[in-house]
Amino acid sequence: MGVLGNVKDKASGAIETAKLNSKISSEQNAIDAVMKQIGEFYYKKYAETKTADESIAGFCKTIDGHYAAIAEAKAEIERIKVKTAPPPAPAPAATGGTVCTVCGKENLPGAKFCTECGGKTAVPAPAPSAAGGTVCTVCGKENLPGAKFCTECGGKTASAASGTVCPACGAQVAPGMKFCTACGAKV
């Protein structure tokens, strides 16, 4: 039998030892679970009455401290959420059009995009007159005078009146001007 038998015995012993170590670990986990249940049972009793045997009162007070720390952290999370929450949507304008959700500017009724900043609109606002306004270079819709962006498609607008249009922002520039008065770009 010799060396081969000795190796076989060692392998078998290692397998048996591993099985027993696994059983020990399982039993320890079961004990830990029951210990946890005992602790939870006594802590619940303490929480209801705020009295406990002297030998466990200290443990219960330590748990109270941890619960207090959790409550403080949750309160801080709520303060951060409130502090970093986006501002509420602007109130509806008095004229029946739409209000930009980005800059708050009033736009024509039904406008999908803001004439000031190009942001999306959402809230109904007043209905101003579009006479003498600007025309969208993309979709052709007439917009308010001085509008930089179309309320229908968000495209840049060109002035319906005479004059030059700024290539950077689409604002009307008086004839002979070399720089845009709205954004400062060279015309």
N, C-alpha and C positions, 0 to 999 in steps of 0.2 A: 504494500500500500504506500508507504513512504511519503514522498514529497507531494504526489498528486492527492492523496488522501488528506494530507495536512492542509493543502490549499482549499480543498472542498469543505473541510470542517470550518476553516476561517471564513469562507464566503457564506456558509450557512449561518455561522454565528453572527456575522455582520448583518445579515438579513433579519434574523430574529431580534437582534439588538435594535435595529431601525424600527421594526414593528412595535417593540415595547416602548421605545422613545416616542413614537407616534401616539400610542395609547396613553402614555403619561401626559403628553401635550393635550390630548383631547380631554382627559380627566381634569387637568388644570384649567382648561377653558371653561368646562362645566362648573367647576368650583367658583371661578371668577364671575360667571354669570349669576350664580346664586348669591354670591357675596354682594354683587351689585344690586340685586333685588332686595336683599336685607337692608342695605344702605338706603335705597330709595324708600322702602317701607318706613324705616325710622325717621328719615328726613321728612316725609309727608306728615307723619305724626307730629314732629317738631314744628313744621310749618303751620299746622292747624292750631296748635296750642301755645307755641313759643316756649314750651318747656320740654326738657329732655334730661335723661340721666346725665350726671356730671361727666361721666366718661365719654359721652358722645356729643355733648353740647358744643364743645370746641370745634368738632368736625362740622356740625350743622352751621355754626356761625361762619366758618370758613366758606362753606357753600353759599351762604347768604351774601358774602362779599363778592364771590364770583358772579352771582346773579345780578348784583348791583352794577358790577363792571360791565356785564353784557347789556344791561338797560342803558347805561351811560353811552356805550358805543352805538347802540341802536338810535338813541336820541341824537347823537352827533351825526349819524348817517342822514337822518331826517332833516337836520339843520343844513347839511351840505346839499341835499336834494332841493330844498326850498331856495337856497342861495344860488344854485346853479341852474334852476329851472328856467326855461325860456319865458320871456315876458308874455303876458296874455295877448291874444289877438286884439288889434285896435277895435274900438267901439265903432258901430256903424256911423257913417257920416250922415249929416242932416239932409243931403240933397238927393239921395237915392241911387248913386253910382256905386262903384266898388272902391274899397280901401286896400292899399298895398299892405301885405302882411310883413314886409321888410321895413319900409320907410314910413308907412302911414299916410302917404299922399292919396288924396281923393282922385278917382279916375272916372271915365264914362261908365254908365250902366252896362253891365255885361262884359266889361273889360276883363281879359284873362291875365294880362300882364300890365305892370305899372309903367306909366309914361315917364316917370322920373328916374327910376333905378332899374327897371326891367324885371323886378321881382314879381312873383305870382300874387294876384289879388284874390280876395275871398269874400269880404263882407260887403253887402249892398250899401251903396252910398248915393249921393245926389246926382242929378242928371244935368251937368252943365252943357252949354251950347258948344258945338264943335265948329261953328262958322269961323272961317279964316284960320283953321287949324293946320296941322301938318299932315302929310300923307305918307303912309308906310311905303318904303321902297321895296318891300318884299311882297305884301299882299294887297296894297292899294287902299287900305281902309283909312278914312279920315280920322284924325285924332285931335286932341285939344291943341290950341296954339302953344308953341314952345315945347311940345312933347318930344322927348328924345327917343322913346321906344314905343312901339305899337301896342295898343291895348288888346288887339286880336291875336297877333302871332308872336309878339315880343321882338320883332325886327326893328332896325333903326329906321327913323322917319326922315323925310325930306320936307322942307317948308313948302306950303302951298302958296305962300306969298313970294314976291321977288326977293332976291338976295342969294347968298352963297350958303351952302350947307357944310358944316364941319365934317371932315372925313373920319374923325376919331369918335365923336359923340352924336353926330346927326343934328346938332342944334343949328338954328338959323344964325348966320353971320352977316352983318351989314356989308353991302358992297364996298370994296376998297380995304376992308380990314385984313390984316395979315395973320392975326391970331384969334382963335375962338374965345369969346367972352364967357362961355360956359365951362370949358375944360382947359383952356390955355394952349391947345394944340395948334401947330402951324397949319394955316389954311392954304 
